[in-house]
Amino acid sequence: MSELTFEERLGLLVDRELTARDNRRLTGRLRGARLRLPACFEDIDYRATRGLDRGLLAKLADCQWVQQGYNVLVTGPTGAGKTYLACALAQKACRDGYTSLYVRMSRLFEDLQAARGDGTYPKLIASLARKDVLVLDDWGLAPLTDENRRDLLEIVEDRYDGRSTVIASQLPLEHWHDKIGDSTLADAILDRIVHKAYKVKLKGGSMRKGKEPEQPSE
């Protein structure tokens, strides 16, 4: 250290402080994202039976889709890795400086209903609108009420063409319209989601198979 000039020592201190600040900001973004899984883009399983398009995922890895306000729709059977991929996309966005939030659809509607009761509904809707990447998991598992549909329209309308939404669903895309229930609202919701979106369709058996803990020997 004594052999370095003052300017060199100062430069090292500045670099260290910048790195520490970047790490603190990243830690804060990841904590705020509340990701369900500690997923990482570099650990995605590309086995052939899953039907993953390496070219498409390489394109998504640069996060230009976030900058351009595109959505990502991930569909596939139970256990195919939809949640992992959705969380990996959100985690990569956090690493690239964007804010993310993961939420399951059932929990989202519960939070919105509670917010109506305590008067924080506008604040919650505004908070969802500000997230650069919003992950909606378990899309289409349960029937939607009219209130759910209107909440969903409010969310996607606020995010349309400016923020990115990642949707994970075991329901094929062609069945989403019927699942939403109301034809008019379904048209409005899907128009704001589907037409500016990358589509990832997973296939194959459950990734959870073979991960059961070994049974103790008798």
C-alpha positions as a Markdown table, in Angstrom:
| # | Residue | x | y | z |
|---|---|---|---|---|
| 1 | Met | 0.0 | 0.0 | 0.0 |
| 2 | Ser | 2.8 | 2.4 | 0.8 |
| 3 | Glu | 4.1 | 2.0 | -2.8 |
| 4 | Leu | 0.8 | 3.3 | -4.2 |
| 5 | Thr | 0.3 | 7.0 | -4.9 |
| 6 | Phe | -2.4 | 8.9 | -3.0 |
| 7 | Glu | -4.6 | 8.9 | -6.2 |
| 8 | Glu | -4.2 | 5.1 | -6.5 |
| 9 | Arg | -5.2 | 4.6 | -2.8 |
| 10 | Leu | -8.1 | 6.9 | -3.2 |
| 11 | Gly | -9.2 | 5.1 | -6.3 |
| 12 | Leu | -9.2 | 1.8 | -4.5 |
| 13 | Leu | -11.3 | 3.2 | -1.6 |
| 14 | Val | -13.8 | 4.7 | -4.0 |
| 15 | Asp | -14.1 | 1.4 | -6.0 |
| 16 | Arg | -14.6 | -0.6 | -2.7 |
| 17 | Glu | -17.3 | 1.8 | -1.5 |
| 18 | Leu | -19.1 | 1.7 | -4.9 |
| 19 | Thr | -19.0 | -2.2 | -4.8 |
| 20 | Ala | -20.3 | -2.2 | -1.2 |
| 21 | Arg | -23.2 | 0.2 | -2.1 |
| 22 | Asp | -24.1 | -1.9 | -5.2 |
| 23 | Asn | -24.2 | -5.0 | -3.1 |
| 24 | Arg | -26.4 | -3.4 | -0.5 |
| 25 | Arg | -28.8 | -2.2 | -3.2 |
| 26 | Leu | -28.9 | -5.7 | -4.7 |
| 27 | Thr | -29.6 | -7.3 | -1.3 |
| 28 | Gly | -32.4 | -4.8 | -0.8 |
| 29 | Arg | -33.9 | -5.6 | -4.2 |
| 30 | Leu | -33.8 | -9.3 | -3.6 |
| 31 | Arg | -35.3 | -9.0 | -0.2 |
| 32 | Gly | -38.1 | -6.8 | -1.5 |
| 33 | Ala | -38.8 | -9.3 | -4.4 |
| 34 | Arg | -39.8 | -12.0 | -1.9 |
| 35 | Leu | -39.0 | -14.7 | -4.4 |
| 36 | Arg | -40.4 | -18.1 | -3.5 |
| 37 | Leu | -37.3 | -19.9 | -4.7 |
| 38 | Pro | -33.6 | -19.0 | -4.6 |
| 39 | Ala | -33.5 | -19.5 | -8.4 |
| 40 | Cys | -30.6 | -18.4 | -10.6 |
| 41 | Phe | -30.6 | -18.1 | -14.3 |
| 42 | Glu | -27.3 | -19.8 | -14.6 |
| 43 | Asp | -28.7 | -23.0 | -12.9 |
| 44 | Ile | -31.7 | -23.5 | -15.2 |
| 45 | Asp | -32.0 | -27.1 | -16.3 |
| 46 | Tyr | -31.9 | -27.4 | -20.1 |
| 47 | Arg | -32.6 | -31.1 | -20.4 |
| 48 | Ala | -34.2 | -31.9 | -23.7 |
| 49 | Thr | -37.4 | -33.3 | -22.3 |
| 50 | Arg | -38.4 | -29.9 | -20.9 |
| 51 | Gly | -38.6 | -28.3 | -24.3 |
| 52 | Leu | -36.8 | -25.1 | -23.3 |
| 53 | Asp | -35.6 | -22.9 | -26.1 |
| 54 | Arg | -32.0 | -21.9 | -25.3 |
| 55 | Gly | -32.0 | -19.1 | -27.8 |
| 56 | Leu | -35.1 | -17.5 | -26.3 |
| 57 | Leu | -33.7 | -17.8 | -22.7 |
| 58 | Ala | -30.4 | -16.4 | -23.8 |
| 59 | Lys | -32.4 | -13.4 | -25.2 |
| 60 | Leu | -34.3 | -13.1 | -21.9 |
| 61 | Ala | -31.1 | -13.2 | -19.9 |
| 62 | Asp | -30.0 | -9.7 | -21.0 |
| 63 | Cys | -33.2 | -8.2 | -19.5 |
| 64 | Gln | -34.0 | -6.1 | -22.6 |
| 65 | Trp | -37.5 | -7.4 | -22.3 |
| 66 | Val | -37.8 | -5.5 | -18.9 |
| 67 | Gln | -36.4 | -2.3 | -20.4 |
| 68 | Gln | -38.9 | -2.6 | -23.3 |
| 69 | Gly | -41.9 | -3.5 | -21.1 |
| 70 | Tyr | -42.5 | -7.0 | -22.5 |
| 71 | Asn | -44.2 | -9.8 | -20.5 |
| 72 | Val | -43.1 | -13.4 | -20.2 |
| 73 | Leu | -45.8 | -16.2 | -20.0 |
| 74 | Val | -44.6 | -19.5 | -18.7 |
| 75 | Thr | -46.9 | -22.5 | -19.0 |
| 76 | Gly | -46.5 | -26.2 | -18.4 |
| 77 | Pro | -47.7 | -29.1 | -16.3 |
| 78 | Thr | -47.4 | -29.3 | -12.5 |
| 79 | Gly | -43.8 | -29.7 | -11.4 |
| 80 | Ala | -42.2 | -28.7 | -14.7 |
| 81 | Gly | -40.3 | -25.8 | -13.2 |
| 82 | Lys | -42.5 | -22.8 | -14.0 |
| 83 | Thr | -42.0 | -21.2 | -10.6 |
| 84 | Tyr | -38.3 | -21.7 | -10.7 |
| 85 | Leu | -38.0 | -20.1 | -14.2 |
| 86 | Ala | -40.2 | -17.2 | -13.2 |
| 87 | Cys | -38.1 | -16.6 | -10.0 |
| 88 | Ala | -34.9 | -16.9 | -12.0 |
| 89 | Leu | -36.1 | -14.2 | -14.4 |
| 90 | Ala | -37.0 | -11.9 | -11.5 |
| 91 | Gln | -33.7 | -12.6 | -9.8 |
| 92 | Lys | -31.8 | -11.8 | -13.0 |
| 93 | Ala | -33.8 | -8.5 | -13.2 |
| 94 | Cys | -32.8 | -7.6 | -9.7 |
| 95 | Arg | -29.1 | -8.3 | -10.5 |
| 96 | Asp | -29.4 | -5.9 | -13.5 |
| 97 | Gly | -30.8 | -3.1 | -11.3 |
| 98 | Tyr | -34.6 | -3.6 | -11.7 |
| 99 | Thr | -37.1 | -4.0 | -8.9 |
| 100 | Ser | -39.2 | -7.3 | -8.8 |
| 101 | Leu | -42.0 | -8.8 | -6.7 |
| 102 | Tyr | -43.2 | -12.4 | -6.6 |
| 103 | Val | -46.7 | -13.1 | -5.5 |
| 104 | Arg | -49.1 | -16.1 | -5.8 |
| 105 | Met | -52.5 | -15.2 | -7.3 |
| 106 | Ser | -54.5 | -16.4 | -4.3 |
| 107 | Arg | -52.4 | -14.4 | -1.9 |
| 108 | Leu | -52.6 | -11.3 | -4.2 |
| 109 | Phe | -56.4 | -11.3 | -4.1 |
| 110 | Glu | -56.4 | -11.8 | -0.3 |
| 111 | Asp | -54.1 | -8.8 | 0.1 |
| 112 | Leu | -56.2 | -6.7 | -2.2 |
| 113 | Gln | -59.4 | -7.6 | -0.3 |
| 114 | Ala | -57.7 | -6.8 | 3.0 |
| 115 | Ala | -56.4 | -3.5 | 1.6 |
| 116 | Arg | -60.0 | -2.5 | 0.7 |
| 117 | Gly | -61.0 | -3.1 | 4.3 |
| 118 | Asp | -58.2 | -0.9 | 5.8 |
| 119 | Gly | -58.2 | 1.8 | 3.2 |
| 120 | Thr | -54.8 | 1.0 | 1.7 |
| 121 | Tyr | -56.1 | -0.3 | -1.7 |
| 122 | Pro | -54.9 | 2.6 | -3.8 |
| 123 | Lys | -51.4 | 2.4 | -2.1 |
| 124 | Leu | -51.1 | -1.3 | -2.8 |
| 125 | Ile | -52.2 | -0.9 | -6.4 |
| 126 | Ala | -49.7 | 1.9 | -6.9 |
| 127 | Ser | -47.0 | -0.2 | -5.3 |
| 128 | Leu | -47.7 | -3.1 | -7.8 |
| 129 | Ala | -47.6 | -0.6 | -10.7 |
| 130 | Arg | -44.1 | 0.6 | -9.7 |
| 131 | Lys | -42.4 | -2.8 | -9.8 |
| 132 | Asp | -40.3 | -3.3 | -12.9 |
| 133 | Val | -41.1 | -7.0 | -12.9 |
| 134 | Leu | -44.2 | -8.5 | -11.3 |
| 135 | Val | -44.4 | -12.3 | -11.0 |
| 136 | Leu | -47.9 | -13.7 | -10.9 |
| 137 | Asp | -47.6 | -17.4 | -10.0 |
| 138 | Asp | -50.4 | -20.1 | -10.0 |
| 139 | Trp | -52.4 | -18.2 | -12.6 |
| 140 | Gly | -55.8 | -19.8 | -13.3 |
| 141 | Leu | -55.8 | -22.4 | -10.5 |
| 142 | Ala | -59.0 | -21.1 | -9.0 |
| 143 | Pro | -62.2 | -19.4 | -10.5 |
| 144 | Leu | -62.1 | -15.6 | -10.4 |
| 145 | Thr | -64.8 | -13.5 | -8.8 |
| 146 | Asp | -66.0 | -10.4 | -10.5 |
| 147 | Glu | -64.0 | -8.4 | -8.0 |
| 148 | Asn | -60.9 | -10.5 | -8.8 |
| 149 | Arg | -61.3 | -9.8 | -12.5 |
| 150 | Arg | -61.6 | -6.1 | -11.9 |
| 151 | Asp | -58.6 | -6.1 | -9.7 |
| 152 | Leu | -56.6 | -7.9 | -12.3 |
| 153 | Leu | -57.6 | -5.5 | -15.0 |
| 154 | Glu | -56.6 | -2.6 | -12.8 |
| 155 | Ile | -53.1 | -4.2 | -12.3 |
| 156 | Val | -52.4 | -5.0 | -15.9 |
| 157 | Glu | -53.8 | -1.7 | -17.1 |
| 158 | Asp | -51.4 | 0.2 | -14.8 |
| 159 | Arg | -48.5 | -1.9 | -16.0 |
| 160 | Tyr | -49.3 | -2.1 | -19.7 |
| 161 | Asp | -46.5 | -1.0 | -22.1 |
| 162 | Gly | -44.3 | 0.3 | -19.3 |
| 163 | Arg | -43.7 | -2.6 | -16.8 |
| 164 | Ser | -43.1 | -6.3 | -17.3 |
| 165 | Thr | -45.2 | -9.1 | -15.9 |
| 166 | Val | -44.1 | -12.7 | -15.6 |
| 167 | Ile | -47.0 | -15.2 | -15.4 |
| 168 | Ala | -46.6 | -18.8 | -14.5 |
| 169 | Ser | -49.6 | -21.2 | -15.1 |
| 170 | Gln | -50.2 | -24.8 | -15.6 |
| 171 | Leu | -53.2 | -23.8 | -17.7 |
| 172 | Pro | -52.5 | -23.7 | -21.5 |
| 173 | Leu | -52.6 | -20.2 | -22.9 |
| 174 | Glu | -55.6 | -21.0 | -25.1 |
| 175 | His | -57.7 | -21.7 | -22.0 |
| 176 | Trp | -57.0 | -18.4 | -20.2 |
| 177 | His | -59.9 | -16.5 | -21.7 |
| 178 | Asp | -62.5 | -19.1 | -20.6 |
| 179 | Lys | -60.9 | -19.3 | -17.1 |
| 180 | Ile | -61.1 | -15.6 | -16.5 |
| 181 | Gly | -64.9 | -16.0 | -16.9 |
| 182 | Asp | -66.3 | -12.7 | -18.1 |
| 183 | Ser | -65.8 | -12.4 | -21.8 |
| 184 | Thr | -65.5 | -8.6 | -21.9 |
| 185 | Leu | -63.1 | -8.4 | -19.0 |
| 186 | Ala | -61.1 | -11.4 | -20.3 |
| 187 | Asp | -60.6 | -9.6 | -23.6 |
| 188 | Ala | -59.4 | -6.5 | -21.9 |
| 189 | Ile | -57.1 | -8.3 | -19.5 |
| 190 | Leu | -55.5 | -10.6 | -22.1 |
| 191 | Asp | -55.1 | -7.8 | -24.6 |
| 192 | Arg | -52.8 | -6.1 | -22.2 |
| 193 | Ile | -50.8 | -9.3 | -21.4 |
| 194 | Val | -50.5 | -11.6 | -24.4 |
| 195 | His | -49.8 | -9.4 | -27.4 |
| 196 | Lys | -46.5 | -8.1 | -26.1 |
| 197 | Ala | -45.1 | -11.2 | -24.5 |
| 198 | Tyr | -42.5 | -13.9 | -24.8 |
| 199 | Lys | -44.1 | -17.3 | -24.4 |
| 200 | Val | -42.3 | -20.2 | -22.7 |
| 201 | Lys | -44.0 | -23.6 | -22.8 |
| 202 | Leu | -42.5 | -26.3 | -20.6 |
| 203 | Lys | -43.3 | -30.0 | -21.0 |
| 204 | Gly | -42.3 | -33.3 | -19.5 |
| 205 | Gly | -42.7 | -34.9 | -16.1 |
| 206 | Ser | -42.4 | -33.3 | -12.7 |
| 207 | Met | -38.9 | -32.0 | -11.7 |
| 208 | Arg | -39.7 | -32.9 | -8.1 |
| 209 | Lys | -39.5 | -36.6 | -8.9 |
| 210 | Gly | -36.4 | -38.2 | -7.6 |
| 211 | Lys | -35.9 | -35.5 | -4.9 |
| 212 | Glu | -37.7 | -37.3 | -2.1 |
| 213 | Pro | -35.5 | -37.9 | 0.9 |
| 214 | Glu | -34.1 | -41.4 | 1.3 |
| 215 | Gln | -35.9 | -43.7 | 3.6 |
| 216 | Pro | -33.9 | -44.8 | 6.6 |
| 217 | Ser | -32.9 | -48.4 | 6.4 |
| 218 | Glu | -34.4 | -50.8 | 8.8 |
